[in-house]
Amino acid sequence: MASILVVDDDPNNQRMLSYTLRKAGYQVRVASNGQLALDALRQERADFAIIDLAMPVMDGLTFLRQVRADEDMHTLPVIILTASGDDEENHLAMQAGANGFLTKPISSSTILDMVQKMIQG
């Protein structure tokens, strides 16, 4: 089963996403900011990442840019989550190489549908 890295600074969002994904049979690792996520990926690859846009230490957009610039990780599929739903944020995320963009609050079925699409290519 696919390995998913969930990156969000809100423990409630971490729990909800982790529960939903694990219940569907995915392996899940969690990080609370972009820097910790990069560190985790360097230790053990994931099949893709779901990352919040607004976080302390390193935000989702900076994480995405660093992943795309890294020779070992540049193909990692990344779904961006945001609470704002701002079209400008969506544009910046897609321009930086995001594979998907979802606005919170998000239903379990929506996240699982997006994950399934990512896995199928």
C-alpha positions as CSV (number, residue, x, y, z in Angstrom):
1,M,0.0,0.0,0.0
2,A,1.1,3.6,-0.7
3,S,3.1,5.6,1.9
4,I,1.8,9.1,2.5
5,L,3.5,11.9,4.3
6,V,1.0,14.3,6.0
7,V,2.4,17.7,6.9
8,D,0.3,20.1,9.0
9,D,1.0,22.1,12.1
10,D,-2.5,21.6,13.4
11,P,-2.7,18.4,15.5
12,N,-6.4,18.1,14.8
13,N,-5.8,18.1,11.0
14,Q,-3.0,15.6,11.4
15,R,-5.2,13.3,13.3
16,M,-8.1,13.6,10.9
17,L,-6.0,13.0,7.8
18,S,-4.0,10.2,9.4
19,Y,-7.1,8.4,10.6
20,T,-8.8,8.7,7.2
21,L,-5.8,7.5,5.3
22,R,-4.9,4.7,7.7
23,K,-8.5,3.5,7.7
24,A,-8.3,3.2,3.9
25,G,-5.2,1.1,4.2
26,Y,-2.4,3.6,3.6
27,Q,0.8,3.9,5.5
28,V,1.0,7.4,7.0
29,R,3.9,9.4,8.5
30,V,3.3,12.9,10.0
31,A,5.4,16.0,10.2
32,S,4.4,19.4,11.7
33,N,6.3,21.7,9.3
34,G,8.1,21.6,5.9
35,Q,11.6,21.3,7.3
36,L,10.6,18.2,9.3
37,A,8.9,16.8,6.2
38,L,12.1,17.3,4.2
39,D,14.1,15.6,6.9
40,A,11.6,12.7,7.0
41,L,11.7,12.3,3.2
42,R,15.5,12.2,3.2
43,Q,15.4,9.3,5.7
44,E,12.6,7.4,4.0
45,R,10.8,8.2,0.7
46,A,7.0,8.4,0.6
47,D,4.8,7.8,-2.4
48,F,3.5,11.3,-2.0
49,A,2.9,14.2,0.4
50,I,-0.2,16.1,1.5
51,I,1.0,19.4,2.9
52,D,-0.6,22.5,4.5
53,L,0.3,25.8,2.9
54,A,0.6,27.9,6.0
55,M,3.0,26.6,8.7
56,P,5.8,27.9,10.9
57,V,9.5,27.1,10.2
58,M,8.9,26.2,6.6
59,D,5.6,26.7,4.7
60,G,4.1,24.4,2.1
61,L,5.2,26.5,-0.9
62,T,8.8,26.6,0.3
63,F,8.7,22.8,0.9
64,L,7.3,22.2,-2.6
65,R,10.0,24.4,-4.2
66,Q,12.7,22.5,-2.4
67,V,11.3,19.2,-3.3
68,R,11.1,20.1,-7.0
69,A,14.7,21.4,-6.9
70,D,16.0,18.2,-5.2
71,E,17.2,15.5,-7.7
72,D,16.2,12.6,-5.5
73,M,12.7,14.0,-4.7
74,H,11.6,16.1,-7.6
75,T,9.0,13.7,-8.9
76,L,7.2,13.3,-5.5
77,P,3.5,14.0,-6.0
78,V,2.4,16.8,-3.7
79,I,-1.1,17.8,-2.7
80,I,-1.4,21.3,-1.2
81,L,-4.0,22.0,1.5
82,T,-5.1,25.5,2.5
83,A,-7.7,27.1,4.6
84,S,-8.0,30.3,2.5
85,G,-8.9,29.0,-0.9
86,D,-7.3,32.1,-2.4
87,D,-6.9,31.8,-6.2
88,E,-3.5,33.5,-6.0
89,E,-2.3,30.7,-3.6
90,N,-3.7,28.1,-5.9
91,H,-1.9,29.7,-8.9
92,L,1.4,29.9,-6.9
93,A,1.2,26.3,-5.8
94,M,0.4,25.0,-9.2
95,Q,3.2,27.1,-10.7
96,A,5.6,25.7,-8.1
97,G,4.7,22.2,-9.2
98,A,1.8,21.0,-7.0
99,N,-0.1,18.0,-8.3
100,G,-3.3,19.0,-6.5
101,F,-4.8,21.8,-4.4
102,L,-7.6,21.3,-1.8
103,T,-9.3,23.8,0.4
104,K,-10.1,23.1,4.0
105,P,-12.3,22.0,5.5
106,I,-12.1,18.8,3.5
107,S,-14.2,15.7,3.6
108,S,-12.7,12.2,3.9
109,S,-14.2,11.2,0.6
110,T,-12.6,14.2,-1.2
111,I,-9.1,13.5,0.2
112,L,-9.4,9.8,-0.6
113,D,-10.5,10.5,-4.1
114,M,-7.5,12.8,-4.6
115,V,-5.2,10.2,-3.2
116,Q,-6.6,7.5,-5.4
117,K,-6.1,9.7,-8.5
118,M,-2.4,10.4,-7.4
119,I,-1.7,6.7,-7.0
120,Q,-3.2,5.7,-10.3
121,G,-1.1,8.4,-12.0
